[in-house]
Amino acid sequence: SDLQKQEERGELLQSLIFVLLVLCSILLYFKVSLMDPGFVKPEEEVKEGEDKGQGVVIPQIPGDIKLRRCGYCLVKQPMRAKHCQLCQHCVRRYDHHCPWLENCVGERNHPLFIVYLSVQLVVLLWGGHVAWSGLYFEQSREWLQHNIFLLVSFFLIFIFTIVVLLLLVSHLYLISCNTTTWEFMSHHRISYLRHSELENPFDQGIILNLWRFFC
């Protein structure tokens, strides 16, 4: 039968894998958007002893840089934390507030955010390949009417693929440098970066940066 022939050619397995990838990307989306990105809670304020620990880990940062209290939620901000006015919380290792997720990307969900982008990119590339393979080009009005849906689908998939690819590449670059989107964009306004002797005092080399981020 046709079903057996498709199974022999591996088409059913490919379809199953594609559906599983789509489901995985949906689950990752809700996981990243609903989880705590690393909100700083009042009972978790950094104590004086931990302040010294920061100096040991990052000796390049001048000692006169003091941790400050947030002017909005009044918690003592750890190093690299920032208050998000949309979430109304301070977020540890704040990267950015993602409007598509309606959540911040921070210390806790940033690695999952990268995994989500990677899975989404695979799904888009696969979907673009399927849409393109379904097209056969002829110069006629009937052809355009029968293929308009595939053409629009391929165009939208192409646009989203470019956006996701650029986003993923830029994040991987920043991670390899051990910096965040916020620190990269606002370097001149952040006290612990502006007064540092090094341009990026957190950079410990590409391999160690990636290891500490993902592991």
Sine and cosine of phi, psi and omega as CSV:
sin_phi,cos_phi,sin_psi,cos_psi,sin_omega,cos_omega
0.00,0.00,0.17,-0.99,0.01,-1.00
-0.89,0.45,-0.60,0.80,-0.01,-1.00
-0.90,0.44,-0.65,0.76,0.02,-1.00
-0.92,0.39,-0.62,0.78,0.03,-1.00
-0.90,0.43,-0.66,0.75,0.04,-1.00
-0.90,0.44,-0.63,0.78,0.02,-1.00
-0.91,0.41,-0.63,0.77,0.03,-1.00
-0.90,0.43,-0.58,0.82,0.01,-1.00
-0.99,0.16,-0.10,0.99,0.02,-1.00
0.99,0.12,0.16,0.99,-0.05,-1.00
-0.93,0.36,-0.60,0.80,0.01,-1.00
-0.92,0.40,-0.62,0.78,0.02,-1.00
-0.91,0.41,-0.66,0.75,0.03,-1.00
-0.90,0.45,-0.67,0.74,0.03,-1.00
-0.89,0.45,-0.65,0.76,0.01,-1.00
-0.91,0.42,-0.68,0.74,0.03,-1.00
-0.89,0.45,-0.66,0.75,0.01,-1.00
-0.89,0.46,-0.70,0.71,0.02,-1.00
-0.89,0.46,-0.65,0.76,0.02,-1.00
-0.90,0.43,-0.62,0.79,0.05,-1.00
-0.91,0.41,-0.65,0.76,0.04,-1.00
-0.89,0.45,-0.71,0.70,0.03,-1.00
-0.89,0.46,-0.64,0.77,0.03,-1.00
-0.89,0.46,-0.67,0.74,0.01,-1.00
-0.91,0.41,-0.59,0.81,0.04,-1.00
-0.92,0.40,-0.71,0.71,0.02,-1.00
-0.89,0.45,-0.65,0.76,0.03,-1.00
-0.90,0.43,-0.61,0.79,0.03,-1.00
-0.86,0.52,-0.76,0.64,-0.02,-1.00
-0.93,0.37,-0.58,0.81,0.03,-1.00
-0.89,0.46,-0.75,0.66,-0.04,-1.00
-0.93,0.37,-0.61,0.79,-0.07,-1.00
-0.97,0.24,-0.44,0.90,-0.08,-1.00
-0.98,-0.17,-0.28,0.96,-0.09,-1.00
-0.99,0.14,0.33,-0.94,0.06,-1.00
-0.94,0.34,0.88,-0.47,-0.03,-1.00
-0.97,0.22,-0.06,1.00,-0.05,-1.00
0.87,-0.50,0.67,0.74,0.01,-1.00
-0.88,0.48,0.69,-0.72,0.06,-1.00
-1.00,0.10,0.87,-0.49,-0.01,-1.00
-0.99,-0.14,0.50,-0.86,-0.04,-1.00
-0.83,0.56,-0.60,0.80,-0.03,-1.00
-0.97,0.26,-0.08,1.00,-0.02,-1.00
-0.95,-0.31,0.35,0.94,-0.05,-1.00
-0.86,0.50,0.57,-0.82,-0.03,-1.00
-0.94,0.33,0.79,-0.62,0.00,-1.00
-1.00,0.06,0.20,-0.98,-0.09,-1.00
-0.88,0.47,-0.59,0.80,0.00,-1.00
-0.91,0.41,-0.56,0.83,0.01,-1.00
-0.96,0.29,-0.46,0.89,0.05,-1.00
-0.87,0.49,-0.66,0.75,0.01,-1.00
-0.92,0.39,-0.56,0.83,0.04,-1.00
-0.87,0.49,-0.61,0.79,0.05,-1.00
-0.88,0.47,-0.61,0.79,0.00,-1.00
-0.92,0.39,-0.52,0.86,0.02,-1.00
-0.95,0.32,-0.66,0.75,-0.03,-1.00
-0.94,0.35,-0.63,0.78,-0.06,-1.00
-0.81,-0.58,0.98,0.21,-0.08,-1.00
-0.94,0.35,-0.26,0.97,-0.06,-1.00
-0.96,0.29,-0.34,0.94,-0.03,-1.00
-0.98,0.21,0.78,-0.63,-0.04,-1.00
-0.83,0.56,0.58,-0.82,-0.04,-1.00
-0.94,0.34,-0.32,0.95,-0.02,-1.00
-0.99,0.13,0.02,1.00,0.07,-1.00
-0.99,0.13,0.94,-0.34,-0.05,-1.00
-0.99,-0.15,0.57,-0.82,0.13,-0.99
-0.93,0.37,0.68,-0.73,-0.08,-1.00
-0.91,-0.42,0.34,-0.94,0.08,-1.00
-1.00,0.10,0.63,-0.77,0.02,-1.00
-0.93,0.37,0.69,-0.72,0.00,-1.00
-0.97,0.24,-0.15,0.99,-0.02,-1.00
-0.97,-0.22,-0.83,0.56,-0.06,-1.00
-0.97,-0.24,-0.01,1.00,0.15,-0.99
0.89,0.45,0.37,0.93,0.12,-0.99
-1.00,-0.06,0.44,-0.90,0.06,-1.00
-0.98,0.20,0.87,-0.49,-0.10,-1.00
-0.98,0.21,0.78,-0.63,0.17,-0.98
-0.92,0.39,0.27,-0.96,0.06,-1.00
-0.84,0.54,0.70,-0.72,0.05,-1.00
0.97,0.23,0.13,0.99,0.07,-1.00
-1.00,0.04,0.42,-0.91,0.03,-1.00
-0.53,-0.85,0.55,-0.83,0.04,-1.00
-0.99,0.14,0.76,-0.65,0.09,-1.00
-0.98,-0.20,0.88,-0.47,-0.04,-1.00
-0.95,0.31,-0.38,0.93,0.04,-1.00
-0.97,0.22,-0.64,0.77,0.03,-1.00
-1.00,0.04,-0.25,0.97,-0.03,-1.00
0.87,0.49,0.61,0.79,0.03,-1.00
-0.56,-0.83,0.42,-0.91,0.22,-0.98
-1.00,0.09,0.67,-0.74,-0.09,-1.00
-0.87,-0.49,0.77,-0.64,0.04,-1.00
-0.93,0.37,0.66,-0.75,-0.03,-1.00
0.69,0.73,0.82,0.57,-0.05,-1.00
-0.88,0.48,0.78,-0.63,0.07,-1.00
-0.97,-0.24,-0.87,0.49,0.05,-1.00
-0.20,-0.98,0.25,-0.97,0.13,-0.99
-0.99,-0.15,0.88,-0.47,-0.07,-1.00
-1.00,-0.01,0.90,-0.44,0.00,-1.00
-0.93,0.37,-0.43,0.90,0.01,-1.00
-0.95,0.30,-0.54,0.84,0.02,-1.00
-1.00,-0.01,-0.31,0.95,-0.13,-0.99
0.82,0.57,0.64,0.76,0.00,-1.00
-0.41,-0.91,0.35,-0.94,0.07,-1.00
-0.98,0.19,0.45,-0.90,0.18,-0.98
-0.96,-0.29,0.90,-0.44,-0.09,-1.00
-0.63,-0.77,-0.41,-0.91,-0.13,-0.99
-0.83,0.56,-0.66,0.75,-0.14,-0.99
-1.00,0.08,-0.58,0.81,-0.10,-1.00
-0.95,-0.32,0.03,1.00,0.00,-1.00
-0.89,0.45,-0.71,0.70,0.05,-1.00
-0.87,0.50,-0.66,0.75,0.04,-1.00
-0.91,0.41,-0.54,0.84,0.05,-1.00
-0.89,0.46,-0.64,0.77,0.05,-1.00
-0.92,0.40,-0.66,0.75,0.04,-1.00
-0.89,0.46,-0.67,0.74,0.02,-1.00
-0.87,0.50,-0.72,0.70,0.02,-1.00
-0.88,0.47,-0.63,0.77,-0.01,-1.00
-0.91,0.42,-0.72,0.69,0.02,-1.00
-0.90,0.43,-0.66,0.75,0.00,-1.00
-0.89,0.45,-0.61,0.79,0.02,-1.00
-0.91,0.42,-0.67,0.75,0.04,-1.00
-0.88,0.47,-0.69,0.73,0.01,-1.00
-0.89,0.46,-0.68,0.73,-0.01,-1.00
-0.92,0.40,-0.67,0.74,0.03,-1.00
-0.90,0.44,-0.65,0.76,0.02,-1.00
-0.91,0.41,-0.71,0.70,0.02,-1.00
-0.89,0.45,-0.62,0.79,0.05,-1.00
-0.91,0.42,-0.62,0.79,0.04,-1.00
-0.90,0.44,-0.67,0.75,0.01,-1.00
-0.90,0.44,-0.70,0.71,-0.01,-1.00
-0.90,0.44,-0.65,0.76,-0.02,-1.00
-0.93,0.36,-0.64,0.77,-0.02,-1.00
-0.93,0.37,-0.34,0.94,0.02,-1.00
-0.99,0.10,-0.10,0.99,-0.02,-1.00
-1.00,-0.04,0.68,-0.73,0.18,-0.98
-0.73,-0.68,0.81,-0.58,-0.24,-0.97
-1.00,-0.01,0.79,-0.61,0.12,-0.99
-0.62,-0.79,0.54,-0.84,0.00,-1.00
-1.00,-0.07,0.99,0.16,0.04,-1.00
-0.43,-0.90,0.42,-0.91,0.00,-1.00
-0.93,0.38,-0.59,0.81,0.01,-1.00
-0.90,0.44,-0.64,0.77,0.02,-1.00
-0.89,0.46,-0.67,0.74,-0.02,-1.00
-0.90,0.43,-0.65,0.76,0.01,-1.00
-0.90,0.43,-0.60,0.80,-0.04,-1.00
-0.99,0.17,-0.32,0.95,-0.09,-1.00
-0.88,-0.47,0.12,0.99,-0.04,-1.00
-0.87,0.49,-0.61,0.79,-0.01,-1.00
-0.91,0.42,-0.68,0.73,0.02,-1.00
-0.92,0.40,-0.61,0.79,0.01,-1.00
-0.90,0.43,-0.72,0.69,0.02,-1.00
-0.90,0.44,-0.67,0.74,0.01,-1.00
-0.87,0.49,-0.71,0.70,-0.01,-1.00
-0.90,0.43,-0.64,0.77,0.00,-1.00
-0.90,0.44,-0.72,0.70,0.00,-1.00
-0.91,0.42,-0.67,0.74,0.02,-1.00
-0.89,0.46,-0.64,0.77,0.01,-1.00
-0.88,0.47,-0.71,0.71,0.00,-1.00
-0.89,0.46,-0.75,0.66,-0.02,-1.00
-0.90,0.44,-0.57,0.82,0.02,-1.00
-0.90,0.45,-0.69,0.72,0.03,-1.00
-0.88,0.48,-0.70,0.71,-0.02,-1.00
-0.89,0.46,-0.75,0.66,-0.03,-1.00
-0.91,0.41,-0.65,0.76,0.00,-1.00
-0.89,0.46,-0.73,0.68,0.02,-1.00
-0.89,0.46,-0.65,0.76,0.01,-1.00
-0.90,0.44,-0.70,0.71,-0.01,-1.00
-0.91,0.41,-0.71,0.71,-0.02,-1.00
-0.89,0.45,-0.68,0.73,-0.01,-1.00
-0.91,0.42,-0.64,0.77,0.02,-1.00
-0.93,0.38,-0.66,0.75,0.03,-1.00
-0.90,0.44,-0.59,0.81,0.05,-1.00
-0.90,0.43,-0.73,0.68,-0.01,-1.00
-0.90,0.44,-0.63,0.78,0.02,-1.00
-0.90,0.43,-0.65,0.76,0.01,-1.00
-0.91,0.42,-0.37,0.93,0.05,-1.00
-0.99,-0.12,-0.04,1.00,-0.06,-1.00
0.83,0.56,0.78,0.63,0.12,-0.99
-0.72,-0.70,0.19,-0.98,-0.01,-1.00
-0.90,-0.44,0.23,-0.97,0.03,-1.00
-0.86,0.50,-0.67,0.74,0.00,-1.00
-0.90,0.45,-0.71,0.70,0.01,-1.00
-0.91,0.40,-0.60,0.80,0.00,-1.00
-0.92,0.39,-0.65,0.76,-0.05,-1.00
-0.99,0.15,-0.46,0.89,-0.13,-0.99
-0.84,-0.53,0.54,0.84,-0.07,-1.00
-0.81,0.59,-0.67,0.74,-0.08,-1.00
-0.96,0.29,-0.22,0.97,-0.03,-1.00
-0.96,-0.27,-0.08,1.00,-0.05,-1.00
-0.99,-0.15,0.84,-0.54,-0.16,-0.99
-0.88,0.47,-0.69,0.72,-0.07,-1.00
-0.95,0.30,-0.22,0.97,0.11,-0.99
-0.99,-0.14,-0.62,0.79,-0.04,-1.00
-0.91,0.42,-0.57,0.82,-0.04,-1.00
-0.99,-0.12,0.09,1.00,-0.02,-1.00
-0.99,0.12,0.56,-0.83,0.03,-1.00
-0.94,0.34,-0.47,0.88,0.00,-1.00
-0.99,-0.15,0.49,-0.87,0.02,-1.00
-0.90,0.43,-0.63,0.78,0.06,-1.00
-0.70,-0.72,0.99,-0.10,-0.06,-1.00
-0.94,0.34,-0.17,0.98,-0.04,-1.00
-1.00,-0.05,-0.19,0.98,-0.07,-1.00
-0.94,0.34,0.84,-0.54,0.02,-1.00
-0.84,-0.54,0.35,0.94,-0.02,-1.00
0.98,-0.18,0.52,-0.85,-0.12,-0.99
-0.85,0.53,-0.74,0.67,-0.09,-1.00
-0.90,0.44,-0.74,0.67,-0.01,-1.00
-0.93,0.38,-0.59,0.81,0.05,-1.00
-0.88,0.48,-0.73,0.68,0.01,-1.00
-0.92,0.40,-0.65,0.76,0.00,-1.00
-0.88,0.48,-0.73,0.69,-0.04,-1.00
-0.93,0.36,-0.51,0.86,-0.02,-1.00
-0.96,0.29,-0.76,0.65,-0.11,-0.99
-1.00,0.04,-0.38,0.92,-0.10,-0.99
-0.90,-0.43,0.00,0.00,0.00,0.00
